[in-house]
Amino acid sequence: MCRTSAVTKNLRMTRTITPDRPAATAPEAPPPDRGLRRRLRDWAAAPSYAWLTAAGLTLFAVVELALVPGSAATAFGVLVCTASLALRAMWPAVGFLTVGAALLSFGTDGNMAYATIAGSLIGCYTLGRHRVQHPAILVLAGSLAALTVNLVHIDRWARDGSPGLPALQGTDRFSLGLYAETLVLTVLILGAVSTGDAVRAREETRHTRAAAQSRLLEMERRQAAEAERAAIARELHDMIAHSVSVIAVRAESATYTTPDLSPPARDAFQEIAGTARSSMAELRRLLGVLRTGDATSPAPLTAPQPSLAGLDELLDQHRAVGGAAGLRISGERVPLPASWELSAYRIAQEALTNTRRHAPGSHAVVELHYGTRVLTVRVTDDGPGPDPSAPTGRAGHGLVGMAERASLLGGALTTGRGPAGGFLVEAELPW
């Protein structure tokens, strides 16, 4: 199992490095004005933007009215047109009031103030930007209002006269030249509403594209993870499953092909075959988990993960193959998370496996100490201990796997010669 863990980690590291290589390429430099556009867009989206622009336009309107005085109705319309813009961020429908006030000031006066022109265009833009009504309805309503103001002006010209215009007769009221105001105002309303609607459509398109791209990236990551798991499962099966199955078959057949086999040896071969079959079952469960989502693979088995409750059975297996082992538990036993239980079990299992491999016939002791928010797993034996002639700094796959399990839980692993000789494996697993 430790070899499986090391192979799986190496495969994961190999496959993780490859897709990340394109990421090292330096990204394209953004256009020079991209930062300025972004800052302007963020500023325009700020809550204070509407108040600041409305205050500035209202101040400009006051100065304009002071320089070019008008009637009370005209002044009222101009100020309402500019001041109402402060509320457009909270209530976009206030644009109707803005445009209506602008048309009122223009209807009561023959000239339209510059502040009124700016305020009415912003009001029409707001109505289109927030889609208060369909753009066609907004343009139609604005055109009818502009026509009404134009008719008021025509009536005033007919009654009071106008500089540069002759006296209007009854049929002159239908002259197309008199309705130029309607045409100009309709074009301005159409342009402002269309601009606001275009900006809204562009933002919706950008948000839709970003959401679609996010879903696509998530789907690609999920597919990559599934392909990764399937590849790891295939390689684990090709490298390990065949070897373990050969061990099981050879150990099982040895009891029949060797007639002069002693009963203890026959039992040992049967134990080897049983252990190999158990390993195959656990390997199949692991491969089933890795292949989750693959419709062509069988459903994963639901056998529970081993825990510290299975230490007695683990020690019985160790004794059945000729080893001697004991179990000591100290401290107040508390329930631990499944990851801690599994890691502690695997560390003890690998330590006993190393004892059988490197110190056959020795007596091993498995100790569990439940401390304050830490579990200590200690496995010692009375064998010859580590080889002094072995190169230092090199550890087998089993020791590396145990160290990885401990580090994943924030703990540490200590290995080497025990206090009374032999070999010591001690893992501290805080929780």
N, C-alpha and C positions, 0 to 999 in steps of 0.2 A: 504493500500500500504506500510506503514511503517513496518507492521508485515511481509509482503512479503519480504521487503528488509532485515530485520533482519534474517529471516529464510534462505534466499538465502546466506547471508554472513556466517551463521553458517554451512550450508551444504558445502560451498566452503572451509571453514577452516578445516572441518572434513575430507574432501576428499583429501585436499592438504597434510595434515600431514601424512596420511597413506602411500602413495607411497614413501615418503622420508625416511622412517625408515631404509630400507637397506643401504641408503647412509651413515648412521652413522658407519657402519662397517669399521674398519681400512683396507685400501688397502694393498695388499701384497707388501712387500719390494722388490724393483727391484734387479736384480742380481748385485753383487759387481762391475762387469766390464761394466755394462750398461752405466754408466756415461762416462767412458773412451772411449768406442766405439762411443758414441754420439759425444763427443768432437773431436775425430779423424775424424768422418764423416763430421762434420761441418767444420773442418779445411780443409779437402780435397775438400769441395765444395766452399771454399772461393776463390775469384778472384786472390788473391796473391799466392795461392798455386802453380799454374803452373809456375809462374815466379821464385819463390824461389827454387823449385825443379830443374828447368832448369838451373838456375844460379849455384846451388850446383853441378850438374852433369857436367856442362861445366868446372867449376873450377877443378873438379876431372880429366876431360879429359886433361886439360892443363898440370896438374902435371904428368899424365900418359905418355903423349907425350914427356915431358921433360925427363922422366926416360927411356922411350923406344922410341927413335926417329924413325920416319917413313918417307915415301916419302911425297911430297907436296900433292898429291892426297889423300893419306891416312889421313893426318892431316886435310885436308879440309872436307873430309867425316865425320870424327869423330866430328869435331866442329859443322858442320851443323846438324848432327844427334842430338847432345845434345842441341844446342841453339834453334833449331826449336821447341822444346817441350814447350817453353814459350808461344807459340801461340795456343796451343791445346785447351785451354778453349774457346777462341773466334772462332777459325776455326778448328774444329776437323779433317777436311780433310788434315791438315798439317801432319797428321800421315803418309800419303803416302810419303811426302818428308823426314820425319824422317827415315822410314824404307829403302827408296831408298838410302839415304846417308849412312846408316849403311852397306848396301850390297855393295855400291861403295867402301867404305874403306876396306871392307873385300875382295872384288875382286881384288883391287890393291895391297893387302898385303896378305901374307899367313896366318896371325894370326888376330884374331878379338880382339880388345881392350875391356877391361871390361866396359868402359864407353859406347862403342858402343853396347855391349850386353844389358846393362840396358836401354839405350835410345831406341833401336829397340823394346824391349819388351813393354816399355811404349807406344810407337807409335802404336804397334799392339793392345794393350789393349784399347787405345783411339778410334781406328777405330771400334772395336767391341762394345765398351761402348756406342758410339753415333750412332751406326748402319749407318755408312756412306755408306756402301754397305752390301749386304747380307753376313753373315759370311762365307757361302760356297764359294762365289766369292772371298772374301778376302783371305781365306786359299788357294784357287786354284791359285790366282795371286801371293801370297807369295811363294808357292811351285815352280811355274815356274821361279820366280826370283832367288830362291835358286838354282834351277837346272842350271840356266844360270851361276851363280857364280861358281858352281861346275865344269861346263864344261870349264870355263876360267882357273881354277886351274889345271884341268887335262891337258889342252893344254900346260900350263906353265911347268908342270912336264915332259911332253913329249919332250919339246924343251930344257929346261934347266936342267932337272933332279931334283931330290929332295933327301935330305939326308934320308937314310934308305929305299929308294925305288929303285928297279932296273930300268934300262932303259925300257920305255914302247914301246911295239911293236904295230902294227896296231890293232890286235885283243884284246890286253890288255885293250884298252879303254872301252870295254864293260864289264869289270869285276865289279861285284856288289860291291866289297869292295871299289872301288874308289868313289862310290856315297853315302858314309856314311854321308858326309856333307849335302847333300840334305835331307836325312832322319832326321838328327838332327835338321836342320833349320826348316823343315816342322813341326816337333813335337813342337818346341818352338813357332812357329807362331800359330799353332793350339791351344796350351794351352793359349797363351795370348789373342787371339781373342775370344776364348770360355769363358774365365774368364770375359772379358769385356761385352760380350753379356749376360752372366748369371747375372751379376750385374745389367745391364739395365732391364732385365726381372724381376728381384726381385723388383726393385724400381717401375716398372710399376704395378706389382701385388700388392705391398703395397699401392700405390695410388688408384688403383681400389678398393681394399678392404676398404680403408678409405672412399672413396666416397660412396660405397654401404652401409657402416655402417652409414654414415651421413644421407643418404636417408631413411634408415630403422628407425633410431631414430626419424627423422622428421615425418615419417608416423605414428610411434607409439604415438608420442606426439599429432598429429592431431586426431588420433583415440581416445586417452584418453580424449582429450578436448571434442570431440563429445559425448563420453559416459557420461562425466561429465555433459554436458549441458542437455542431455536426462534424466539423473537421477534427476537433479534439476527440470526439467520440470515436470517429473512424480510426484515428491513429492509435488511440488507446486500445481499441479492439485488435488492430493489426499487430501491435507490439506486445501486448500482455495476454490478451485472451487466449491466443494460440498456445503460448508457453504454459499457462496455467492449466489449460485443458490437457496438454501432453503430460504434465505432471500427474494429474488426476488419473488419466488412463493408464500410464505406466505403473503407478503405485497400485492401482486396482488389479491390473493384470499380473503384477509380480506375485501376488498371493496364489495365483493359479498356475503360473508357468514355472515356479520354483518349488518342486515337490519336497525337498529336504529343509524347508523353512521352519524355524522354530516358532512356537506359539507367540512368544514376545515380539519376534520380528514380524510375524504375520499381523499382529495387532498394531504394530507401529506403521506398517504399510497402509492398513485400513484407516488409521488416524490421519496419515498424510493425504490419502485420497479424500477423506471427509473434509479436511481443512481446505484442500484445493477446490472441492465443490462449493464450500461456503464462500471462498474467495470469488469463485465464478458468479455465484448468486449476487454478491455485493457489487461485483463489477457490472453485471447486467443492470442492477438498480441504478448505478452511477451513470451508465450509458443511457438508460432511459430518461434520467433527469436531464442530461445534456441534450438529448434529442427531443425535448418537449416542443411541440408545435410541428413536428414532422409527421405528416399523416401516414407515411409509409412505414413508420416504426411502431412496434407494439407499445401499448400503454405502460408507463413506468410502474414498477412494483411499489407497494406502499409499506414495505417492511420498516419498522422503526429504526432510528439510528441507535448505535450502541451508547450506553451511558455507564456511569460508575456503578450502577446496580448490577452490571454484568461482570464485575471484576472477579467474583467467585468462579463463574464459568470460565473466564479467561485463565485463571490460575489452575483450574482443573485440566484445561487443555495443555497447559505447560507441564503439569505433573504427568499427564498421560504419555508424553513423548520422552519421559525419563528425567525431567528436571524436578527440582525441589523448590518450593516457593511458599511464602507466608504473607499474610496481610495484616497490617496494623493501621488502625484508624484512631486519630486523636482529635480532640476539640469537639465542639458542638456541631453536629452534622446539620447542614442547612440545604434546602433545595437550591440548585444553581441553574442558570440558563442553559439551554440545550447545547449551545456552542462550547461552553466551558466543560460540560459533562463529556461531550464528544472528544474535545482536545485532550482532556486529562486521560480518558480511556485510551486514545491512540498513542499517547506518550508512554503510558505504562505498557501497552501492547508491543510497541517497537523496542522498548528497553528489554522486555523479556525475550523478544526475538534475538536481539543482540547477545543476550546472555547465553541462549542456547547455541548460537553460532560461534561465539568467541570463547566461551567458558563452559563447555558441556560438563554436566555433572555437578556444577556448583549450586549452592543454595542462594536463592534470590529472595529478597524481602521488598514488598511493595508497601510504602507508607503514604497515608493520606493525612494531612494535618489541616484542619479547618481553623484558620486564624481570623483575625479581624479584617474582613473584606479581602481576604486573600486565601487561596487554596494552594497548598504545597504538595506536590507529587514527587516522592523520592523513591528510587529503585536502586538497590545496592545488591551486590553479590560478593561471595568470598572466593572468587576466581583469581587468576594471576594478575588481573588488572591490565591497564593499557601497556602496549609494547613500547619499551623505552627506545628501541631502535627505529620506531616508525617516525616518518617526517612530521615535524610539528606544523601546525597551521592547516593541516589537511583533515577534513572530516568526511565520513561517508555520507551517502544519501540519506540514511536513516537519521543520523544526527542533525543533518541540515533540515530535514523535514520536521523533526521535533522542535528545533529552534524557530522555524517559521511558524509553526502552530502557536508557540508561546508568544512570539512577537506580535502576531495578529491580535492577540487578546491584551496587549500591553504588558506582557510579562517578560520573563527572562529564563534562559536555560543554562544550567551549569553541568558540565561533564568532566570526567577525569578520574583520578585515583581517589578511592574513598578513604575516610579517616582510618579505618581498620584494614585497609587493603582492598583488593578487588576493584570493581568499576562502579562509579557513582553517576546517576542521572537524576538531577533535581530541577524541577520546573516550578516557578512561582507564577501563579495565574491570579492577578487581582481582578475583582469584579465590582 
